Amino acid sequence: MTAVEIDDGQGWRPVCELDDLIVGRGVAVLLPDGTQAAVFRTRGDELFALDNRDPFSGAYVMSRGLTGSRGGVPVVVSPMLKQAFDLRTGQCLDEESAPDGSPAALRTWPVRAAQDALAVAG
């Protein structure tokens, strides 16, 4: 089995099985501190983990966004207001700040596929 793991700052945590990730779609995962992350697997078989909270709407929906590319940059497009975010950095490619004045960026986490990892509960 191959588990997808996120480094949450306290160590690598298994969050789902690699086979649970459909290419081009996201999966929402709950980290031990209660934070929600959105995990994506691209057509190039790359893995990305970003904050699941859309900074423009406040909704926890980024895992439902569409993935693609813009000018060679892998992106996820928010299903709410359609802003595009760089999957590598979390930076919004459309606007510099959210309505509350905070930076328009999503937090990112290191993510990896770990062969023969312990099965993910759930």
C-alpha positions in Angstrom: 0.0 0.0 0.0 1.0 3.6 -0.6 0.0 6.2 1.8 -0.1 10.0 1.2 1.6 11.8 4.1 1.7 15.4 5.1 4.4 17.0 7.2 2.3 19.1 9.7 5.4 20.5 11.5 5.2 17.7 14.1 6.2 14.9 11.6 4.8 13.0 8.7 1.2 12.1 9.1 -0.7 9.6 6.8 -3.9 11.3 5.5 -5.2 9.0 2.8 -4.2 6.2 0.5 -2.7 7.2 -2.9 -5.4 5.2 -4.7 -8.0 7.5 -2.9 -6.8 10.4 -5.0 -8.3 10.8 -8.4 -6.1 12.6 -10.8 -7.3 16.2 -11.2 -9.5 16.1 -8.1 -8.9 17.0 -4.5 -9.6 15.3 -1.1 -10.2 17.2 2.1 -8.3 15.8 5.1 -8.4 16.8 8.8 -5.0 17.2 10.4 -4.4 16.5 14.2 -4.6 20.2 15.1 -8.1 20.5 13.5 -6.8 22.2 10.4 -8.3 21.2 7.1 -6.0 20.6 4.1 -6.9 19.9 0.5 -4.7 17.2 -1.2 -4.3 17.0 -4.9 -2.8 14.6 -7.4 -2.0 16.0 -10.8 -1.8 14.3 -14.2 2.0 14.5 -13.9 1.5 12.4 -10.7 2.7 15.2 -8.5 1.1 15.6 -5.0 0.2 19.0 -3.4 -1.4 20.0 -0.1 -3.0 23.4 0.5 -5.3 25.0 3.0 -8.9 23.8 2.3 -10.3 27.2 3.3 -11.0 29.7 0.4 -9.6 33.1 1.6 -12.2 34.9 -0.4 -15.4 33.2 0.7 -14.3 31.6 4.0 -15.8 28.3 2.9 -13.8 25.0 3.3 -14.1 24.1 -0.4 -10.7 24.2 -2.1 -10.6 20.3 -2.2 -13.6 20.6 -4.6 -11.7 23.0 -6.9 -10.7 22.2 -10.5 -7.0 21.6 -11.2 -5.2 22.6 -14.4 -2.4 24.9 -15.4 -2.1 28.6 -16.3 1.0 29.6 -18.2 2.7 26.4 -17.2 1.9 26.8 -13.5 -0.1 24.0 -11.9 -3.2 25.6 -10.3 -6.4 24.8 -8.5 -9.4 27.1 -9.2 -11.7 27.8 -6.3 -15.2 26.5 -6.8 -16.7 29.6 -5.1 -15.4 32.7 -6.8 -13.0 31.1 -9.4 -9.7 32.5 -8.3 -6.7 30.4 -9.4 -4.1 29.4 -6.8 -0.6 28.1 -7.6 -0.5 24.5 -6.3 3.2 24.8 -5.5 3.2 28.0 -3.4 -0.5 28.6 -2.6 -0.3 32.1 -4.1 -3.4 33.5 -5.7 -2.7 34.3 -9.4 -5.7 36.6 -9.7 -5.8 39.0 -6.7 -3.2 40.2 -4.2 -5.4 40.3 -1.1 -8.6 38.8 0.2 -11.6 41.0 1.1 -10.4 41.2 4.7 -7.1 42.6 3.6 -5.1 39.4 4.4 -2.8 38.1 1.7 -4.5 36.1 -1.0 -2.6 32.8 -0.5 -3.2 29.4 0.8 -1.0 27.7 3.3 1.0 24.8 1.8 2.4 21.6 3.4 5.1 19.2 2.3 3.4 16.1 1.0 4.7 12.7 -0.2 3.7 9.2 -1.2 5.2 6.6 1.2 5.4 3.0 0.0 4.5 0.3 2.5 3.3 2.9 5.0 0.9 1.9 7.7 -2.7 1.8 6.5 -4.6 5.0 7.0 -7.5 4.7 9.5 -10.9 5.7 8.4 
